[in-house]
Amino acid sequence: MAAPLQAVRRLLRSSGGLNPTFSRSAFTARKDDPNNPNWVKVGLSLGATAAIWMLIFKQHNEHLAEYERRKAEQGS
């Protein structure tokens, strides 16, 4: 029983790892240059932030109007 298990382990061990010299990463890691910002990322970040805040204020105003409507409905 131990012999087949050892054979399977040996097969898995020999075929398991990739040789790092033959594999290459699809992404390159480099430090950001603070003197040359990526303006596309900056614009997308600021635009997304502004859009989220606009949606939050819009939803808050809708909730406030609903609160005032229900409050007036209960008062009369």
PyRosetta script that sets phi, psi and omega in degrees:
from pyrosetta import init, pose_from_sequence

init()
pose = pose_from_sequence("MAAPLQAVRRLLRSSGGLNPTFSRSAFTARKDDPNNPNWVKVGLSLGATAAIWMLIFKQHNEHLAEYERRKAEQGS")
pose.set_psi(1, -33.7)
pose.set_omega(1, -178.2)
pose.set_phi(2, -73.6)
pose.set_psi(2, -30.9)
pose.set_omega(2, -177.8)
pose.set_phi(3, -64.0)
pose.set_psi(3, -47.7)
pose.set_omega(3, 178.4)
pose.set_phi(4, -62.6)
pose.set_psi(4, -35.5)
pose.set_omega(4, 179.4)
pose.set_phi(5, -65.2)
pose.set_psi(5, -40.7)
pose.set_omega(5, 178.2)
pose.set_phi(6, -66.2)
pose.set_psi(6, -36.8)
pose.set_omega(6, 179.2)
pose.set_phi(7, -65.7)
pose.set_psi(7, -41.5)
pose.set_omega(7, 178.6)
pose.set_phi(8, -65.0)
pose.set_psi(8, -42.8)
pose.set_omega(8, 178.8)
pose.set_phi(9, -61.5)
pose.set_psi(9, -41.0)
pose.set_omega(9, -179.3)
pose.set_phi(10, -64.9)
pose.set_psi(10, -41.2)
pose.set_omega(10, 178.5)
pose.set_phi(11, -64.9)
pose.set_psi(11, -43.4)
pose.set_omega(11, 179.8)
pose.set_phi(12, -65.8)
pose.set_psi(12, -38.0)
pose.set_omega(12, -179.1)
pose.set_phi(13, -67.7)
pose.set_psi(13, -38.9)
pose.set_omega(13, -176.2)
pose.set_phi(14, -76.2)
pose.set_psi(14, -29.9)
pose.set_omega(14, -177.3)
pose.set_phi(15, -100.4)
pose.set_psi(15, -2.9)
pose.set_omega(15, -171.2)
pose.set_phi(16, -71.8)
pose.set_psi(16, -56.5)
pose.set_omega(16, -169.5)
pose.set_phi(17, -90.3)
pose.set_psi(17, 147.7)
pose.set_omega(17, 173.5)
pose.set_phi(18, -88.6)
pose.set_psi(18, 146.0)
pose.set_omega(18, 176.6)
pose.set_phi(19, -75.7)
pose.set_psi(19, 122.8)
pose.set_omega(19, -175.1)
pose.set_phi(20, -63.9)
pose.set_psi(20, -19.8)
pose.set_omega(20, 178.9)
pose.set_phi(21, -74.0)
pose.set_psi(21, -22.7)
pose.set_omega(21, -178.8)
pose.set_phi(22, -98.2)
pose.set_psi(22, -8.7)
pose.set_omega(22, 179.3)
pose.set_phi(23, -105.1)
pose.set_psi(23, 148.4)
pose.set_omega(23, -178.9)
pose.set_phi(24, -137.6)
pose.set_psi(24, 139.3)
pose.set_omega(24, -179.4)
pose.set_phi(25, -73.8)
pose.set_psi(25, 145.0)
pose.set_omega(25, 177.0)
pose.set_phi(26, -78.5)
pose.set_psi(26, -17.3)
pose.set_omega(26, -178.0)
pose.set_phi(27, -117.5)
pose.set_psi(27, 146.0)
pose.set_omega(27, 176.1)
pose.set_phi(28, -109.5)
pose.set_psi(28, 139.5)
pose.set_omega(28, -179.9)
pose.set_phi(29, -100.9)
pose.set_psi(29, 125.7)
pose.set_omega(29, 176.2)
pose.set_phi(30, -147.7)
pose.set_psi(30, 156.4)
pose.set_omega(30, 179.6)
pose.set_phi(31, -74.6)
pose.set_psi(31, 145.1)
pose.set_omega(31, 175.8)
pose.set_phi(32, -71.6)
pose.set_psi(32, 142.4)
pose.set_omega(32, 178.8)
pose.set_phi(33, -94.8)
pose.set_psi(33, 111.0)
pose.set_omega(33, -178.3)
pose.set_phi(34, -67.5)
pose.set_psi(34, -19.0)
pose.set_omega(34, 178.7)
pose.set_phi(35, -82.4)
pose.set_psi(35, -13.5)
pose.set_omega(35, -177.9)
pose.set_phi(36, -136.7)
pose.set_psi(36, 78.5)
pose.set_omega(36, -176.5)
pose.set_phi(37, -70.5)
pose.set_psi(37, 155.7)
pose.set_omega(37, 176.8)
pose.set_phi(38, -84.8)
pose.set_psi(38, 100.6)
pose.set_omega(38, -171.6)
pose.set_phi(39, -69.7)
pose.set_psi(39, -23.9)
pose.set_omega(39, 176.8)
pose.set_phi(40, -67.0)
pose.set_psi(40, -45.6)
pose.set_omega(40, 178.1)
pose.set_phi(41, -64.4)
pose.set_psi(41, -40.3)
pose.set_omega(41, 179.6)
pose.set_phi(42, -62.7)
pose.set_psi(42, -45.8)
pose.set_omega(42, -180.0)
pose.set_phi(43, -64.4)
pose.set_psi(43, -42.4)
pose.set_omega(43, 178.2)
pose.set_phi(44, -64.4)
pose.set_psi(44, -40.1)
pose.set_omega(44, 179.7)
pose.set_phi(45, -65.1)
pose.set_psi(45, -47.6)
pose.set_omega(45, -179.7)
pose.set_phi(46, -66.9)
pose.set_psi(46, -38.9)
pose.set_omega(46, 178.2)
pose.set_phi(47, -64.4)
pose.set_psi(47, -42.9)
pose.set_omega(47, 178.8)
pose.set_phi(48, -65.2)
pose.set_psi(48, -40.2)
pose.set_omega(48, 178.7)
pose.set_phi(49, -62.5)
pose.set_psi(49, -45.1)
pose.set_omega(49, 179.5)
pose.set_phi(50, -63.7)
pose.set_psi(50, -40.4)
pose.set_omega(50, 179.9)
pose.set_phi(51, -65.3)
pose.set_psi(51, -41.8)
pose.set_omega(51, 179.3)
pose.set_phi(52, -63.6)
pose.set_psi(52, -44.3)
pose.set_omega(52, 179.0)
pose.set_phi(53, -64.0)
pose.set_psi(53, -38.0)
pose.set_omega(53, 178.4)
pose.set_phi(54, -62.8)
pose.set_psi(54, -43.3)
pose.set_omega(54, 178.4)
pose.set_phi(55, -65.4)
pose.set_psi(55, -37.6)
pose.set_omega(55, 178.7)
pose.set_phi(56, -64.2)
pose.set_psi(56, -45.4)
pose.set_omega(56, 179.7)
pose.set_phi(57, -65.6)
pose.set_psi(57, -39.4)
pose.set_omega(57, 178.7)
pose.set_phi(58, -62.4)
pose.set_psi(58, -45.9)
pose.set_omega(58, -180.0)
pose.set_phi(59, -65.1)
pose.set_psi(59, -39.0)
pose.set_omega(59, 178.5)
pose.set_phi(60, -61.9)
pose.set_psi(60, -43.4)
pose.set_omega(60, 179.7)
pose.set_phi(61, -65.2)
pose.set_psi(61, -38.2)
pose.set_omega(61, 176.6)
pose.set_phi(62, -64.6)
pose.set_psi(62, -41.8)
pose.set_omega(62, 178.7)
pose.set_phi(63, -66.1)
pose.set_psi(63, -39.2)
pose.set_omega(63, 178.8)
pose.set_phi(64, -65.2)
pose.set_psi(64, -40.9)
pose.set_omega(64, 178.1)
pose.set_phi(65, -65.0)
pose.set_psi(65, -40.2)
pose.set_omega(65, 178.0)
pose.set_phi(66, -65.3)
pose.set_psi(66, -39.4)
pose.set_omega(66, 177.3)
pose.set_phi(67, -62.2)
pose.set_psi(67, -46.4)
pose.set_omega(67, -179.8)
pose.set_phi(68, -64.3)
pose.set_psi(68, -39.1)
pose.set_omega(68, 179.1)
pose.set_phi(69, -63.5)
pose.set_psi(69, -45.3)
pose.set_omega(69, 180.0)
pose.set_phi(70, -68.2)
pose.set_psi(70, -35.9)
pose.set_omega(70, 179.0)
pose.set_phi(71, -64.8)
pose.set_psi(71, -42.0)
pose.set_omega(71, 178.5)
pose.set_phi(72, -68.8)
pose.set_psi(72, -34.3)
pose.set_omega(72, 179.2)
pose.set_phi(73, -66.1)
pose.set_psi(73, -38.6)
pose.set_omega(73, 179.5)
pose.set_phi(74, -73.7)
pose.set_psi(74, -32.0)
pose.set_omega(74, -177.0)
pose.set_phi(75, -72.0)
pose.set_psi(75, -26.6)
pose.set_omega(75, -176.4)
pose.set_phi(76, -95.3)
pose.dump_pdb("model.pdb")
